[in-house]
Amino acid sequence: MNSTTVRNLLVRGMLAGLGAGLLALIVAYLLGEPNVDSAIGFEEAHAGHSHEHEVELVSRGVQSTAGLATGVLVYGIAFGGIAALVHCFALGRVGRFGPRATALLLSGCALLAVYVVPFLKYPANPPAVGNPDTIGKRTALYFLMMVLSVLLAVAATLLGKRLAPRIGAWYATVAAVAAFAVVVGLAFAFLPAINETPEHFPAALLWRFRLSALAMQLTLWAGFGLLFGELAERLLRPAATAVPGRAVT
């Protein structure tokens, strides 16, 4: 793959990330923000008088609109560019998949390794949940789990490719997935658990917030896989995406 093709895929990846970010922004605003508001209301109701005179540097209205949009869209563009470069490397190396199928496969694997696995160990928490004094420790543990998950996913992929010529693609895939699950389970068991939910915090609110966070990430990665897969397919295999009966120019 020459540098021009890589550059074109990078641009398409960033555009697909922007489009996926717009979809995720809608989900975050409609599903996530009401739960954030409820959590903030709980926090203020139980904070007593200690926060009455605190100056709000950024208003809640800005946070839930312009701030949310900026964060989600910038994240979408950035991860779209990185994912496009990974797609350039993976195409043809992870099996006999075309550009569209490779994009969807990578998006699904990335969603699992980068978000779902760390989420299962250290799920997202709304305001009022978590001790401010342990934020450094919680952040470090989350990123440690994410790095471990990504490295284990790469190792499982390499294991499956090495086993495939000996035992066949199906059994090699099963063995690689089983190895990944076992080692991730050991990481779950040995890494410390964190439970800092206030005693009277509504369990239903916590559950809704975490589901909305998961829905946002699912929308982001699925949207990127579909959008970028289509753009990559049209770039790399224009003949395959041409409308029947219409000349390809």
C-alpha positions in Angstrom: 0.0 0.0 0.0 1.7 3.2 -1.2 1.8 6.5 0.8 -0.9 8.1 -1.3 -3.4 5.3 -0.5 -2.5 5.5 3.2 -3.0 9.2 3.2 -6.4 8.9 1.5 -7.4 6.2 4.0 -6.3 8.4 6.9 -8.5 11.3 5.7 -11.4 8.9 5.2 -10.8 7.5 8.7 -11.0 11.0 10.2 -14.1 11.8 8.3 -15.7 8.5 9.4 -14.7 9.3 12.9 -16.4 12.6 12.7 -19.5 11.0 11.4 -19.5 8.4 14.1 -18.8 11.1 16.6 -22.0 12.9 15.5 -24.0 9.8 16.0 -22.4 9.2 19.5 -23.1 12.8 20.4 -26.8 12.3 19.8 -26.8 9.2 22.0 -24.8 10.9 24.7 -27.0 14.0 24.7 -30.3 12.1 24.7 -29.4 9.2 27.0 -26.4 10.3 29.0 -27.0 13.9 29.9 -30.3 13.4 31.8 -28.5 10.9 34.0 -25.6 13.2 34.6 -28.1 15.9 35.7 -29.8 13.5 38.1 -26.4 12.5 39.6 -25.4 16.2 40.0 -28.7 16.8 41.7 -28.0 14.0 44.1 -24.5 15.3 44.8 -25.8 18.8 45.5 -28.5 17.5 47.8 -26.0 15.6 49.9 -23.2 18.1 49.8 -24.6 20.2 52.6 -23.4 23.9 52.6 -19.8 23.2 51.6 -20.4 23.9 47.9 -22.8 26.8 48.1 -20.2 29.5 47.4 -18.0 27.6 44.9 -17.5 29.5 41.6 -18.5 27.5 38.6 -15.8 28.0 36.0 -17.9 26.4 33.2 -21.6 26.4 33.4 -23.6 23.2 33.3 -25.3 24.4 30.1 -22.0 24.8 28.3 -20.7 21.4 29.6 -23.8 19.6 28.3 -23.7 21.2 24.8 -20.6 22.8 23.4 -18.3 21.0 25.8 -19.8 17.7 25.2 -19.8 18.2 21.4 -16.2 19.3 21.3 -15.0 16.4 23.4 -16.9 13.7 21.5 -16.1 15.1 18.0 -12.4 15.6 18.7 -12.2 12.1 20.1 -14.0 10.7 17.1 -11.7 12.4 14.6 -8.6 11.4 16.6 -9.5 7.7 17.0 -10.8 7.6 13.4 -7.3 8.5 12.2 -5.6 6.0 14.4 -8.1 3.3 13.4 -7.5 4.0 9.7 -3.8 3.5 10.1 -4.4 0.2 12.0 -6.7 -0.8 9.1 -3.9 -0.1 6.6 -1.6 -2.5 8.6 -4.2 -5.1 9.2 -5.7 -5.3 5.7 -4.7 -8.7 4.2 -2.9 -9.8 7.4 -5.9 -10.9 9.6 -7.5 -13.1 7.0 -9.0 -13.0 3.5 -11.3 -10.1 4.3 -12.0 -7.1 2.0 -11.7 -3.5 3.2 -15.3 -3.3 4.4 -15.2 -6.5 6.4 -11.7 -5.7 7.8 -13.0 -2.3 9.0 -16.0 -4.0 10.8 -13.8 -6.7 12.3 -11.3 -4.2 13.6 -14.1 -1.9 15.0 -15.7 -4.8 16.9 -12.4 -6.1 18.3 -11.3 -2.5 19.3 -14.7 -2.0 21.0 -14.1 -5.2 23.0 -10.5 -4.6 23.9 -10.4 -0.8 24.3 -13.7 -0.3 26.1 -15.8 -3.3 27.0 -13.2 -5.3 28.9 -11.9 -2.4 31.0 -15.6 -1.3 31.5 -16.5 -4.7 33.0 -13.7 -4.3 35.6 -13.9 -0.5 36.1 -17.3 0.7 34.8 -18.0 4.4 34.2 -19.4 6.3 37.1 -21.6 9.5 37.2 -20.9 12.5 39.3 -21.2 11.9 43.1 -19.8 8.4 42.7 -16.1 8.1 43.5 -13.7 9.6 46.1 -11.8 12.7 44.7 -8.7 11.6 46.6 -8.5 8.3 44.7 -9.0 9.7 41.2 -5.3 9.2 40.3 -5.4 5.6 41.4 -8.7 4.9 39.6 -7.4 6.4 36.4 -4.1 4.5 36.5 -6.0 1.2 37.1 -8.4 1.8 34.3 -5.6 2.6 31.8 -3.6 -0.4 33.0 -6.6 -2.6 32.4 -7.1 -1.1 28.9 -3.4 -1.6 28.0 -3.5 -5.1 29.2 -6.7 -5.8 27.2 -5.2 -4.4 24.0 -1.9 -6.3 24.4 -3.8 -9.5 25.2 -6.0 -9.1 22.1 -2.9 -8.7 19.9 -1.3 -11.7 21.5 -4.5 -13.7 21.0 -4.6 -12.7 17.4 -0.9 -13.8 16.9 -1.6 -17.1 18.7 -4.6 -17.8 16.5 -2.5 -17.1 13.3 0.2 -19.4 14.5 -2.2 -22.3 15.4 -4.3 -22.0 12.3 -1.9 -24.0 10.0 -1.8 -26.8 12.6 -5.3 -27.2 13.8 -7.4 -25.2 11.3 -8.8 -21.7 11.4 -11.9 -22.6 13.5 -10.1 -24.4 16.4 -7.3 -21.8 16.3 -9.9 -19.0 16.7 -11.6 -20.9 19.6 -8.2 -21.5 21.3 -7.2 -17.8 20.9 -10.5 -16.5 22.3 -10.4 -19.0 25.2 -6.8 -17.9 26.0 -7.8 -14.3 25.9 -10.8 -14.9 28.2 -8.7 -16.9 30.7 -5.9 -14.3 31.0 -8.4 -11.4 31.2 -10.2 -13.3 34.0 -6.9 -13.6 35.9 -6.4 -9.9 35.5 -9.9 -9.2 36.8 -9.1 -11.4 39.8 -5.7 -9.9 40.7 -6.3 -6.2 40.0 -7.9 -4.4 43.0 -11.6 -3.7 42.9 -13.0 -0.2 43.5 -16.4 0.4 45.0 -16.9 4.0 46.1 -20.7 4.3 45.4 -22.4 6.4 48.2 -24.7 4.4 50.4 -27.9 6.0 49.3 -27.1 6.6 45.6 -29.9 5.3 43.5 -29.0 1.9 41.9 -31.3 2.5 39.0 -29.6 5.8 38.2 -26.1 4.2 38.3 -27.3 1.4 36.0 -28.9 3.8 33.5 -25.7 6.0 33.4 -23.5 3.0 32.7 -25.8 1.7 30.0 -25.8 5.1 28.4 -22.0 5.2 28.4 -21.9 1.7 26.9 -24.5 2.7 24.2 -22.4 5.8 23.3 -19.3 3.7 22.7 -21.2 1.1 20.8 -22.7 3.7 18.6 -19.2 5.3 18.0 -17.4 2.1 17.1 -20.2 0.6 15.1 -20.8 3.8 13.2 -17.1 4.1 12.4 -16.9 0.5 11.2 -19.8 1.0 8.9 -18.8 4.4 7.6 -15.1 3.8 7.2 -15.7 0.3 5.8 -17.8 1.8 3.0 -15.3 4.6 2.3 -12.4 2.2 2.2 -14.2 -0.2 0.0 -15.0 2.5 -2.5 -11.4 3.6 -2.5 -9.6 0.3 -2.7 -12.2 -1.7 -4.7 -14.1 0.7 -6.9 -15.1 -1.9 -9.3 -16.8 -4.0 -6.6 -18.9 -1.0 -5.5 -19.9 0.2 -8.9 -23.6 0.2 -9.8 -24.4 -2.6 -12.3 -24.8 -1.2 -15.8 -22.9 2.0 -15.0 -19.4 2.5 -16.3 -16.7 3.0 -13.8 -14.7 6.2 -14.3 
